[in-house]
Amino acid sequence: MKIGIRQKLLLGLSGMLVIVAAISLVTIRQIDVLGTSLATVLKENYQSVVASQDMKDALDTINSAELNSFLGTHDKDMQIMVNKQKSKFINAIDRELHLITLPGEQERADRIQYLSKEYFSILPRVMDSSTSEPVRRNLYVTGQVPVFNEIKKVAQEILEMNQANMITEKNATQSLAISARWRVLSVSLASVLFSILLSYQIHRWVFHPLRRLIETTEEIRRGNLEVVLQTASHDEVGQLSRSFNAMLIALRQNRNSDMANLIRSRKLTEDVFRALPVPVAVLDSGGEVRVSTETAIQLFGLKPGVSARELPFAWMSGLLDRSIASRRPASLDDKGYVQHFISNKEYFFKPEAVPIISASEPESGDVDGTILIMPDVTQMHEQQEMKQGILSTVSHQLKTPLTSLRMSIHLLLEEEVGALNVQQAELMVGAREDCERLVEMLDDLLDLNRIESGKAYLEPRPVQPALLVRESMEPFLSEAKDRNVTLKSVIADDLPDVFADPVGIRHVFANLLSNALRFTSPGGTVKAGAGREGDFVRFFVEDTGSGIASEHMAHLFEQFFRAPGQDIRSGVGLGLSIVKELVEAQGGMVSSQSQPGKGSLFSFTLPLHKQRISTSEILINGRA
């Protein structure tokens, strides 16, 4: 008959269960016996001792009262006390008669009851003050004293009998406890020995075969599929070992088949990868190229086996280091690119390094390598430069005739060349407003063009936030008054200096305040202020205007974006784009919040002076 692991464990555990059950039953039985013995001692013998002592105390008190009466003390209180002690004695003898548990105790209790009747029959005559003292003394000495002594003697015998029995019960209880302890210890020792034997057998039945199985799996983990697990048992472990050997045979067969498929797939993947038009290279953790596209080899020399850190491209090593250190994709900057000449022709590439993380959690996994991607942005760069050139040329070409036109309109309105009638004056005022609007549009285009082309400079220095806000608000006080809009500042106390270009920040405030006033109805409020936020100061402009719909919030800072429903004369949508560029160039960030019908809040941050390295000037897009 084959016995499996389950049966072996059940047999062992059943034996253990029997032993534990026996221990429990013996222990419970001993505890019950101990409890019963202790209850008997406390309930019967102890109460008999108390009753005997009460009888003796009551007699002693009555006897003292009798002796005092011979000295001439006869009062009502003494008689009350004697009656009280008599009741106490009678109550004690009644309790004793109901607590008879020992041989001879009944006879002694009856003897006390008999003698007490005789004693209490003489007591009134001894305590009678009308009887002469010699007579009372004679009754006391000849009648009461012998009875008194006899009662106390018998009561003491009952007390000693019960005390002796209590000691006997105590000794018996201790003996019983010692016996129970030794029995429990004996059974516990037997359980320990049985557990040791069972553990040894389980080790033979289960753990030893499993250890061989673990050793075999370790060999397989190291790549050795030629191992064979030896077993002679017919239990579950033996079945597992035979199934394991069958699995190894199947793995060896699949490995040989998969290896061939893997080689074909890898070759096909490498061929497809090399044919990609974008320069891409896969590098290991040390920076050595493993796989690369043909364009990466031709343009940058990233051949398999070559170390990217040894190539003559300074930006490449820094990009790889930043990607590995941050465990995130890294690029040069938002608009950064590298210039590369190929066959005397200028090309521009925007490289990005993406780390290869071994685990699903980027923060915990190891970096096994890096993917270097370098898309060609030459055409986009040329288009950007062309756009900037066209904007610059058109803006400058338009400014000259526009300036002349503004001057002519000004002279006509001043009636330097003749008087104008009412209709002519109205037309000239409208023309002047359109000219001013064109001038503002051209100025915005030129500012944005200078920022994007890298020709606009900022001169940052330590500036008080309160001074920036007040100086930026002053030009709009008159306009706010004309529009019947309340313009006020809300500035936190004792703000530290920020490191910023005052002219650029006033330009930022000018755009935000002009927008706020334009969209705030008469009677509304526009607030401008600043407050501390960590290592930055946050400036804000808040209005109670019409607000902006949520679907348009994501596009507010895009070039030429204008929310639907605006007046056609409100601008072309470059103001907030310029705000974003100017703030980010100085190390800050812009944000906006709005609720239709309740107003809008635009804010931006600027770094504290202590957080910035003092420099004479900052170039907008970081290019020298």
VMD Tcl script that draws the C-alpha trace (Angstrom):
set ca {
  {0.00 0.00 0.00}
  {1.40 3.40 -1.03}
  {1.18 6.07 1.62}
  {1.22 9.67 0.38}
  {2.43 12.80 2.10}
  {-1.12 13.69 3.07}
  {-1.61 10.35 4.84}
  {1.78 10.60 6.54}
  {1.04 14.07 7.83}
  {-2.48 13.05 8.90}
  {-1.10 10.12 10.90}
  {1.47 12.28 12.61}
  {-0.91 15.10 13.32}
  {-3.59 12.69 14.56}
  {-1.16 11.30 17.11}
  {-0.29 14.80 18.18}
  {-4.00 15.60 18.48}
  {-4.58 12.58 20.72}
  {-1.74 13.64 23.01}
  {-2.99 17.21 23.19}
  {-6.53 15.99 23.93}
  {-5.24 13.75 26.73}
  {-3.29 16.64 28.22}
  {-6.39 18.81 28.07}
  {-8.64 16.22 29.72}
  {-6.17 15.45 32.52}
  {-5.57 19.13 33.17}
  {-9.31 19.91 33.23}
  {-9.94 17.01 35.62}
  {-7.22 18.10 38.00}
  {-8.45 21.67 37.91}
  {-11.99 20.50 38.74}
  {-10.72 18.45 41.70}
  {-8.61 21.31 42.97}
  {-11.54 23.69 42.65}
  {-13.89 21.36 44.53}
  {-11.43 20.80 47.38}
  {-10.73 24.49 47.73}
  {-14.46 25.29 47.76}
  {-15.04 22.71 50.52}
  {-12.29 24.19 52.67}
  {-13.54 27.75 52.32}
  {-17.25 27.07 52.54}
  {-17.48 24.61 55.46}
  {-14.41 24.54 57.69}
  {-13.70 28.23 57.53}
  {-17.30 29.14 58.40}
  {-17.20 26.71 61.37}
  {-14.02 28.39 62.61}
  {-15.69 31.79 62.37}
  {-18.80 30.57 64.21}
  {-16.69 29.08 67.04}
  {-14.72 32.27 67.41}
  {-17.96 34.32 67.48}
  {-19.27 32.14 70.35}
  {-16.10 32.61 72.35}
  {-16.05 36.37 71.77}
  {-19.72 36.72 72.78}
  {-19.14 34.76 76.05}
  {-16.04 36.83 76.89}
  {-18.00 40.06 76.44}
  {-20.91 38.82 78.59}
  {-18.48 37.63 81.27}
  {-16.83 41.07 81.36}
  {-20.25 42.69 81.80}
  {-20.96 40.39 84.77}
  {-17.68 41.26 86.43}
  {-18.40 44.98 85.94}
  {-21.77 44.53 87.59}
  {-20.02 43.31 90.76}
  {-18.21 46.64 90.84}
  {-21.48 48.50 91.01}
  {-22.02 49.24 87.34}
  {-25.69 48.75 86.58}
  {-27.05 50.72 83.62}
  {-29.38 50.22 80.72}
  {-26.58 50.21 78.09}
  {-24.86 47.27 79.76}
  {-28.05 45.26 79.66}
  {-28.52 46.08 75.96}
  {-24.96 44.96 75.25}
  {-25.47 41.69 77.12}
  {-28.65 40.97 75.14}
  {-26.84 41.77 71.89}
  {-23.98 39.39 72.72}
  {-26.47 36.72 73.72}
  {-28.13 37.03 70.28}
  {-24.69 36.85 68.63}
  {-23.90 33.62 70.55}
  {-27.22 32.03 69.66}
  {-26.76 32.95 65.97}
  {-23.24 31.47 65.99}
  {-24.38 28.15 67.56}
  {-27.21 27.94 65.00}
  {-24.71 28.41 62.13}
  {-22.42 25.77 63.61}
  {-25.25 23.25 63.86}
  {-25.79 23.67 60.09}
  {-22.07 23.31 59.22}
  {-21.35 19.88 60.71}
  {-18.75 18.14 58.46}
  {-16.29 16.37 60.81}
  {-16.62 13.29 63.07}
  {-17.38 14.35 66.68}
  {-18.34 17.85 65.63}
  {-22.08 17.17 66.05}
  {-21.67 15.94 69.67}
  {-19.63 19.00 70.59}
  {-22.09 21.37 68.97}
  {-24.99 19.73 70.85}
  {-22.95 19.96 74.07}
  {-22.47 23.71 73.56}
  {-26.18 24.18 72.88}
  {-27.07 22.31 76.08}
  {-24.54 24.18 78.23}
  {-25.61 27.55 76.77}
  {-29.17 27.03 77.97}
  {-27.89 26.45 81.49}
  {-25.57 29.44 81.26}
  {-28.20 31.87 80.02}
  {-30.73 30.62 82.65}
  {-28.37 31.76 85.44}
  {-27.34 35.00 83.71}
  {-30.45 37.11 84.64}
  {-30.05 36.31 88.37}
  {-26.36 37.24 88.31}
  {-27.14 40.51 86.54}
  {-30.12 41.34 88.84}
  {-29.04 44.35 90.86}
  {-31.83 43.86 93.39}
  {-30.20 40.62 94.59}
  {-27.48 40.97 97.19}
  {-23.94 40.90 95.91}
  {-22.82 37.83 97.93}
  {-25.66 35.82 96.45}
  {-24.87 36.94 92.95}
  {-21.17 36.20 93.43}
  {-21.99 32.74 94.69}
  {-24.23 32.06 91.67}
  {-21.51 33.33 89.33}
  {-18.70 31.30 90.90}
  {-20.56 28.07 91.51}
  {-23.02 28.16 88.59}
  {-21.71 30.14 85.68}
  {-17.91 29.91 85.73}
  {-17.79 26.11 85.31}
  {-20.34 26.30 82.48}
  {-18.51 29.26 80.92}
  {-15.21 27.40 80.93}
  {-16.80 24.26 79.56}
  {-18.48 26.13 76.66}
  {-15.23 27.89 75.71}
  {-13.35 24.61 75.91}
  {-15.78 22.81 73.60}
  {-15.91 25.80 71.19}
  {-12.12 25.80 71.07}
  {-12.16 22.10 70.26}
  {-14.57 22.70 67.37}
  {-12.35 25.58 66.13}
  {-9.18 23.48 66.32}
  {-10.89 20.53 64.60}
  {-11.88 22.72 61.63}
  {-8.50 24.44 61.50}
  {-6.79 21.07 61.46}
  {-9.09 19.90 58.70}
  {-8.32 23.07 56.70}
  {-4.60 22.33 56.99}
  {-5.22 18.74 55.97}
  {-7.28 19.84 52.96}
  {-4.59 22.34 52.04}
  {-1.89 19.69 52.14}
  {-4.07 17.35 50.11}
  {-4.73 20.09 47.57}
  {-1.00 20.82 47.27}
  {-0.29 17.13 46.80}
  {-2.98 16.97 44.16}
  {-1.50 20.03 42.38}
  {1.99 18.56 42.45}
  {0.62 15.31 41.07}
  {-1.23 17.17 38.29}
  {1.88 19.17 37.45}
  {4.02 16.08 37.11}
  {1.38 14.41 34.97}
  {1.17 17.45 32.68}
  {4.98 17.64 32.49}
  {5.16 13.96 31.64}
  {2.56 14.25 28.91}
  {4.23 17.47 27.61}
  {7.60 15.72 27.46}
  {6.00 12.88 25.55}
  {4.49 15.44 23.16}
  {7.87 17.09 22.61}
  {9.52 13.75 21.89}
  {6.71 12.82 19.52}
  {7.02 16.23 17.80}
  {10.76 15.75 17.33}
  {10.15 12.32 15.84}
  {7.39 13.69 13.59}
  {9.63 16.58 12.46}
  {12.39 14.16 11.59}
  {10.00 12.05 9.57}
  {8.54 15.10 7.78}
  {12.10 16.15 6.94}
  {12.69 12.74 5.39}
  {9.32 12.62 3.62}
  {9.05 16.22 2.39}
  {11.96 18.60 2.96}
  {14.79 16.43 1.72}
  {13.08 15.73 -1.64}
  {12.07 19.40 -1.91}
  {15.68 20.49 -1.30}
  {16.79 18.30 -4.17}
  {14.03 19.85 -6.27}
  {15.18 23.39 -5.33}
  {18.78 22.57 -6.22}
  {17.60 21.30 -9.58}
  {15.58 24.45 -10.25}
  {18.66 26.55 -9.41}
  {20.61 24.63 -12.02}
  {17.83 25.28 -14.53}
  {17.85 29.00 -13.60}
  {21.55 29.08 -14.44}
  {20.70 27.65 -17.85}
  {21.49 23.98 -17.30}
  {18.61 21.97 -18.76}
  {20.54 18.68 -18.79}
  {19.97 17.90 -15.10}
  {17.78 14.95 -14.00}
  {15.96 14.78 -10.66}
  {16.50 11.37 -9.01}
  {13.65 9.99 -6.85}
  {12.45 6.59 -5.67}
  {9.38 7.55 -3.61}
  {5.84 7.01 -4.81}
  {4.14 9.81 -2.92}
  {3.23 13.28 -4.19}
  {6.88 14.42 -4.11}
  {7.83 11.46 -6.26}
  {5.05 12.28 -8.73}
  {6.22 15.90 -8.78}
  {9.81 14.84 -9.47}
  {8.79 12.62 -12.38}
  {6.61 15.42 -13.82}
  {9.55 17.77 -13.38}
  {11.83 15.50 -15.36}
  {9.22 15.31 -18.14}
  {9.03 19.09 -18.13}
  {12.83 19.33 -18.49}
  {12.72 17.10 -21.55}
  {10.04 19.35 -23.10}
  {12.04 22.47 -22.20}
  {15.15 21.12 -23.89}
  {13.17 20.44 -27.02}
  {11.51 23.87 -26.97}
  {14.81 25.60 -26.28}
  {16.38 24.20 -29.36}
  {13.37 25.20 -31.45}
  {13.03 28.66 -29.86}
  {16.72 29.40 -30.26}
  {16.48 28.98 -33.98}
  {13.35 31.14 -34.15}
  {15.00 33.77 -31.94}
  {18.03 34.01 -34.15}
  {15.83 34.50 -37.22}
  {13.63 37.08 -35.43}
  {16.62 39.00 -34.10}
  {18.22 39.20 -37.50}
  {14.94 40.37 -39.03}
  {14.46 42.98 -36.28}
  {17.99 44.31 -36.71}
  {17.49 44.56 -40.47}
  {14.23 46.49 -40.02}
  {15.76 48.68 -37.30}
  {18.76 49.58 -39.45}
  {16.43 50.63 -42.27}
  {14.65 53.29 -40.14}
  {15.11 56.81 -41.61}
  {15.57 58.46 -38.19}
  {19.01 58.21 -36.50}
  {18.41 55.88 -33.54}
  {20.93 53.94 -31.42}
  {20.41 51.50 -28.53}
  {23.24 51.72 -25.96}
  {24.03 49.62 -22.90}
  {24.50 51.07 -19.42}
  {28.16 51.88 -20.19}
  {27.32 53.85 -23.33}
  {28.44 51.22 -25.85}
  {26.29 50.95 -28.99}
  {24.43 47.64 -29.36}
  {22.12 48.33 -32.29}
  {21.83 51.41 -34.52}
  {20.16 52.54 -37.72}
  {22.10 53.17 -40.92}
  {21.46 56.91 -40.63}
  {22.91 56.92 -37.09}
  {26.05 55.19 -38.38}
  {26.45 57.48 -41.39}
  {25.66 60.79 -39.67}
  {27.13 60.29 -36.18}
  {29.40 57.23 -36.38}
  {27.29 55.23 -33.91}
  {28.42 51.79 -35.05}
  {27.68 48.71 -32.91}
  {30.55 48.21 -30.46}
  {31.57 51.90 -30.46}
  {31.33 53.88 -27.18}
  {29.14 56.95 -27.62}
  {31.12 58.74 -24.89}
  {34.28 58.58 -27.00}
  {32.71 60.24 -30.07}
  {33.50 63.95 -30.70}
  {30.09 65.15 -29.56}
  {30.22 66.83 -26.13}
  {26.45 67.06 -25.85}
  {26.00 63.29 -26.26}
  {27.70 62.25 -22.98}
  {25.88 64.90 -20.98}
  {22.55 63.86 -22.44}
  {23.16 60.19 -21.58}
  {24.25 61.06 -18.01}
  {21.17 63.20 -17.36}
  {18.84 60.52 -18.68}
  {20.40 57.79 -16.50}
  {20.54 60.01 -13.39}
  {16.93 61.19 -13.66}
  {15.53 57.87 -15.00}
  {13.48 60.01 -17.35}
  {13.76 61.01 -21.03}
  {16.21 63.90 -21.38}
  {16.69 66.49 -24.12}
  {18.83 69.59 -24.48}
  {15.99 72.02 -23.71}
  {12.54 73.04 -24.98}
  {13.96 74.54 -28.23}
  {17.40 73.01 -28.14}
  {18.99 71.39 -31.12}
  {22.47 70.51 -32.35}
  {24.04 71.81 -35.51}
  {25.83 69.23 -37.62}
  {27.59 69.65 -40.98}
  {27.40 66.78 -43.45}
  {29.23 67.16 -46.78}
  {29.51 70.91 -46.14}
  {25.76 71.15 -45.67}
  {24.20 72.40 -42.44}
  {21.73 70.11 -40.62}
  {19.90 70.48 -37.34}
  {18.95 67.59 -35.03}
  {16.96 67.53 -31.80}
  {18.40 64.64 -29.76}
  {16.61 62.85 -26.93}
  {17.87 60.09 -24.59}
  {15.32 57.60 -23.19}
  {16.48 55.27 -20.37}
  {15.69 51.54 -20.53}
  {14.37 50.51 -17.09}
  {14.44 46.82 -16.18}
  {11.42 46.97 -13.83}
  {7.93 48.31 -14.33}
  {8.49 50.93 -11.62}
  {10.97 53.55 -12.89}
  {11.98 54.55 -9.37}
  {13.02 51.03 -8.31}
  {14.34 49.32 -11.46}
  {17.90 49.34 -12.75}
  {18.88 51.28 -15.87}
  {19.96 48.64 -18.40}
  {20.74 51.08 -21.20}
  {19.63 54.10 -23.19}
  {17.88 54.74 -26.49}
  {19.35 57.75 -28.32}
  {16.90 59.32 -30.79}
  {18.00 62.21 -33.04}
  {15.20 63.38 -35.36}
  {16.15 65.72 -38.20}
  {14.58 69.16 -37.61}
  {16.45 70.96 -40.38}
  {13.32 71.71 -42.39}
  {11.44 72.92 -39.33}
  {14.38 75.12 -38.32}
  {14.57 76.63 -41.79}
  {10.83 77.28 -41.80}
  {11.11 78.95 -38.40}
  {13.94 81.20 -39.54}
  {12.05 82.00 -42.73}
  {8.95 82.92 -40.71}
  {10.99 85.09 -38.38}
  {12.68 86.80 -41.30}
  {9.38 87.48 -43.06}
  {7.81 88.80 -39.85}
  {10.78 91.05 -39.18}
  {10.87 92.37 -42.75}
  {7.12 92.90 -43.02}
  {6.92 94.55 -39.60}
  {9.77 96.95 -40.32}
  {8.51 97.71 -43.82}
  {5.03 98.44 -42.47}
  {6.22 100.57 -39.58}
  {7.67 103.35 -41.75}
  {4.52 104.12 -43.81}
  {2.41 103.53 -40.72}
  {4.38 106.13 -38.79}
  {3.91 108.59 -41.65}
  {0.20 107.80 -41.73}
  {-0.11 108.37 -37.97}
  {1.63 111.73 -38.30}
  {-0.65 112.78 -41.16}
  {-3.76 111.82 -39.20}
  {-2.42 113.71 -36.19}
  {-1.86 116.86 -38.26}
  {-5.31 116.61 -39.78}
  {-6.96 116.23 -36.38}
  {-4.95 119.19 -35.08}
  {-6.37 121.10 -38.12}
  {-2.89 122.27 -39.07}
  {-3.83 122.08 -42.77}
  {-7.39 123.23 -42.52}
  {-10.56 122.84 -40.51}
  {-12.54 119.58 -40.50}
  {-16.25 119.25 -40.30}
  {-17.87 116.87 -37.76}
  {-18.14 113.91 -40.12}
  {-14.51 114.33 -41.27}
  {-13.33 114.55 -37.66}
  {-15.17 111.33 -36.72}
  {-13.65 109.49 -39.67}
  {-10.16 110.71 -38.74}
  {-10.62 109.63 -35.09}
  {-11.60 106.14 -36.27}
  {-8.59 106.08 -38.61}
  {-6.32 107.14 -35.74}
  {-7.67 104.31 -33.52}
  {-7.09 101.77 -36.30}
  {-3.56 103.06 -36.78}
  {-2.83 102.74 -33.07}
  {-4.21 99.19 -33.15}
  {-1.95 98.36 -36.11}
  {1.02 99.81 -34.23}
  {0.25 97.62 -31.19}
  {-0.07 94.54 -33.42}
  {3.25 95.28 -35.13}
  {4.93 95.87 -31.75}
  {3.65 92.51 -30.49}
  {4.84 90.78 -33.65}
  {8.27 92.38 -33.36}
  {8.53 91.52 -29.64}
  {7.56 87.90 -30.25}
  {9.93 87.68 -33.20}
  {12.82 89.04 -31.12}
  {12.06 86.56 -28.29}
  {11.90 83.54 -30.61}
  {14.96 84.56 -32.60}
  {17.06 85.09 -29.48}
  {17.67 88.80 -30.08}
  {15.74 90.09 -27.09}
  {17.73 90.55 -23.90}
  {16.66 90.85 -20.29}
  {18.66 92.56 -17.57}
  {17.58 90.91 -14.30}
  {18.43 92.43 -10.94}
  {17.02 92.34 -7.38}
  {13.64 94.09 -7.35}
  {11.07 94.63 -4.62}
  {7.75 92.89 -5.55}
  {5.68 95.76 -4.12}
  {7.55 98.25 -6.31}
  {6.97 96.11 -9.41}
  {3.23 95.93 -8.75}
  {2.79 99.64 -7.99}
  {4.82 100.83 -10.99}
  {2.94 98.44 -13.28}
  {-0.47 99.66 -12.03}
  {0.19 103.40 -12.32}
  {-0.32 103.68 -16.14}
  {-3.77 102.07 -15.80}
  {-5.22 104.14 -12.95}
  {-6.69 106.72 -15.31}
  {-8.17 104.08 -17.67}
  {-9.71 102.23 -14.71}
  {-11.30 105.46 -13.50}
  {-12.69 106.21 -16.95}
  {-14.20 102.69 -17.12}
  {-15.63 103.00 -13.57}
  {-13.60 99.94 -12.52}
  {-11.94 99.71 -9.09}
  {-8.21 98.98 -9.43}
  {-6.45 98.03 -6.20}
  {-3.32 96.20 -5.05}
  {-3.06 93.30 -2.59}
  {0.56 92.78 -1.56}
  {1.81 90.64 1.33}
  {4.04 92.33 3.89}
  {7.84 91.96 3.96}
  {8.19 90.12 0.67}
  {11.84 89.40 -0.24}
  {13.36 90.72 -3.45}
  {12.90 88.79 -6.69}
  {15.50 88.42 -9.41}
  {13.84 89.83 -12.54}
  {13.98 92.37 -15.35}
  {11.67 95.25 -14.29}
  {10.97 96.37 -17.87}
  {9.99 92.86 -18.95}
  {7.77 92.32 -15.88}
  {6.03 95.69 -16.43}
  {5.32 94.50 -19.99}
  {3.81 91.32 -18.50}
  {1.62 93.32 -16.11}
  {0.62 95.68 -18.94}
  {-0.77 92.80 -20.99}
  {-2.59 91.24 -18.01}
  {-4.02 94.51 -16.67}
  {-5.18 95.75 -20.09}
  {-6.99 92.43 -20.66}
  {-8.56 92.56 -17.19}
  {-9.82 96.13 -17.66}
  {-11.10 95.38 -21.18}
  {-13.27 92.46 -20.03}
  {-14.49 93.92 -16.70}
  {-17.83 95.74 -16.74}
  {-18.32 99.13 -15.03}
  {-18.64 98.73 -11.29}
  {-16.32 95.71 -11.28}
  {-12.96 95.23 -9.57}
  {-9.45 94.40 -10.77}
  {-6.86 93.32 -8.20}
  {-3.09 93.04 -8.66}
  {-0.74 91.75 -6.02}
  {1.93 89.31 -4.89}
  {2.57 86.72 -2.17}
  {5.31 84.34 -1.03}
  {5.21 80.77 -2.36}
  {8.22 78.72 -1.22}
  {11.34 79.90 -3.05}
  {9.23 82.04 -5.38}
  {6.95 85.05 -5.27}
  {3.63 84.62 -7.07}
  {2.22 87.74 -8.79}
  {-1.41 87.85 -9.90}
  {-4.06 89.91 -11.68}
  {-7.66 89.05 -10.80}
  {-10.82 90.56 -12.27}
  {-14.58 90.23 -11.88}
  {-15.18 90.21 -15.62}
  {-17.04 87.89 -17.95}
  {-14.66 84.95 -17.50}
  {-13.48 82.34 -19.99}
  {-15.11 79.01 -20.89}
  {-13.23 75.91 -19.66}
  {-12.77 74.50 -23.18}
  {-10.68 77.55 -24.14}
  {-8.39 77.62 -21.07}
  {-5.82 75.20 -22.51}
  {-5.19 77.47 -25.55}
  {-4.94 80.87 -23.84}
  {-1.15 81.14 -24.12}
  {-0.94 79.93 -27.73}
  {0.06 82.42 -30.43}
  {-2.81 84.12 -32.32}
  {-5.46 82.42 -30.14}
  {-8.50 84.56 -29.42}
  {-11.45 83.22 -27.42}
  {-14.76 83.31 -29.36}
  {-17.00 86.32 -28.76}
  {-14.24 88.93 -28.37}
  {-14.33 92.35 -29.97}
  {-12.42 92.30 -33.25}
  {-10.53 95.36 -32.04}
  {-9.19 93.57 -28.92}
  {-5.99 92.29 -30.57}
  {-4.66 89.37 -32.57}
  {-3.91 87.01 -29.67}
  {-0.20 87.59 -29.07}
  {-0.28 89.31 -25.66}
  {-0.51 86.20 -23.48}
  {2.06 84.40 -25.66}
  {4.52 87.22 -24.94}
  {3.63 87.02 -21.23}
  {4.46 83.30 -21.16}
  {7.77 83.74 -23.02}
  {8.92 86.63 -20.79}
  {8.05 84.86 -17.52}
  {9.59 81.50 -18.46}
  {12.74 83.26 -19.67}
  {13.21 84.53 -16.10}
  {12.72 81.15 -14.41}
  {9.02 81.45 -13.64}
  {5.76 79.84 -14.71}
  {2.35 81.22 -15.72}
  {-1.08 79.83 -14.87}
  {-4.71 80.84 -15.21}
  {-8.10 80.15 -13.65}
  {-11.51 81.35 -14.76}
  {-15.23 80.86 -14.23}
  {-17.68 82.19 -16.80}
  {-19.66 85.07 -15.34}
  {-17.44 85.37 -12.24}
  {-14.06 86.50 -13.54}
  {-10.52 85.31 -14.23}
  {-7.24 85.00 -12.35}
  {-3.87 85.10 -14.15}
  {-0.70 84.55 -12.11}
  {3.02 84.01 -12.63}
  {5.99 83.22 -10.41}
  {9.45 84.75 -10.17}
  {12.37 83.24 -8.23}
  {13.73 84.90 -5.10}
  {16.97 86.80 -5.47}
  {18.88 84.34 -3.24}
  {17.94 81.46 -5.56}
  {19.52 82.97 -8.68}
  {23.16 83.39 -9.74}
  {23.90 87.02 -10.44}
  {24.52 87.64 -14.11}
  {24.67 90.75 -16.19}
  {22.00 89.60 -18.61}
  {19.92 86.58 -19.72}
  {19.27 85.60 -23.30}
  {15.64 84.67 -23.90}
  {16.05 81.16 -25.35}
  {19.40 80.36 -23.81}
  {21.50 80.68 -27.02}
  {24.64 82.85 -27.07}
}
mol new
graphics top color blue
foreach p $ca { graphics top sphere $p radius 0.5 }
foreach p [lrange $ca 0 end-1] q [lrange $ca 1 end] { graphics top cylinder $p $q radius 0.2 }
display resetview
